Amino acid sequence: MRQHPGARAAEFQQIVERANLSAGMHVADVPAGGGYLRAYLPGHVVWSGHEPCTSFQAEVCASTPLAHQQLLPLPWHDHSIDVVISLAGVHHIEDKRALFSECLRVTKPGGMLALSDVAAHSDVASFLDQFVDAHNSTGHRGTYLDQRTLDELEEAGWTVDTHESVHYHWCFDDHVSMADFCRKLFDLRNTSDVTIQKAIEKRLGVDKLPSGRLGMRWSLMTITARKQGEH
Ligand SMILES: C[S@@+](CC[C@H](N)C(=O)[O-])C[C@H]1O[C@@H](n2cnc3c(N)ncnc32)[C@H](O)[C@@H]1O
């Protein structure tokens, strides 16, 4: 992410656009990874990130100790957050209900959850669970978003406002940068750049963009949900 800044810009922008943010709002980002979402927030929004993986924690907050930190409970007070944003993380959690309940607890009445992750049975899900699974040191099996996710959000007390498949590109200067980014992001081993490029072209698709750059097709399901009450 540091070597190819902006590669996932459209991914961050699509969730920020749907989060209806305005100045003074407190945004909770979970799991925050390296805290890269922060750069895409409008001005005067207060950002707090929470990240369970120790390898990311130093980037999220310099003062965070590198001790193991659980995902739950979330580290925010009841009714203290305007919008919870969760991008590309929950497919690692098989049972998401406790997270959805915790997000509701920390959100103010009338506040929002913007959740974006890989859709079940999508090309991206197959790419991750087949190609990445075969070449990554630990494998890859996700529990992706589907109707059950919407039902579990409602059961946790959220009102689902919108859900849609959002299609965009991860952007690179050329094929070499695209393969390098995917190799490092997904920890791909024992496979050549050409094999990575071919897998992306065959399974996801690649487009030449009007800017002259290379666009690797990617998509996520983005859900917005609201907590009952007056904001
Ligand atoms: C692709 S990163 C997304 C991070 C950030 N939201 C972003 O978009 O850059 C994947 C996230 O999944 C989380 N994760 C990985 N394995 C997990 C697990 N077993 N349980 C819960 N979260 C996990 C990591 O903490 C990491 O933040």
The ligand as an ORCA input file, in Angstrom:
! r2SCAN-3c Opt
* xyz 0 1
  C      -7.390     -5.899      3.409
  S      -7.162     -5.436      5.119
  C      -8.327     -4.135      5.181
  C      -7.874     -3.084      6.120
  C      -8.424     -1.686      5.859
  N      -9.835     -1.593      6.223
  C      -8.209     -1.285      4.423
  O      -9.186     -1.251      3.663
  O      -7.075     -1.014      4.061
  C      -7.818     -6.821      5.938
  C      -8.152     -6.675      7.408
  O      -8.671     -7.911      7.856
  C      -8.295     -8.078      9.192
  N      -8.198     -9.517      9.511
  C      -7.364    -10.392      8.972
  N      -7.566    -11.607      9.518
  C      -8.562    -11.462     10.404
  C      -9.228    -12.343     11.276
  N      -8.888    -13.609     11.332
  N     -10.214    -11.843     12.044
  C     -10.550    -10.553     11.977
  N      -9.959     -9.671     11.159
  C      -8.966    -10.120     10.394
  C      -6.979     -7.403      9.369
  O      -6.951     -6.909     10.663
  C      -6.998     -6.316      8.313
  O      -7.279     -5.076      8.890
*
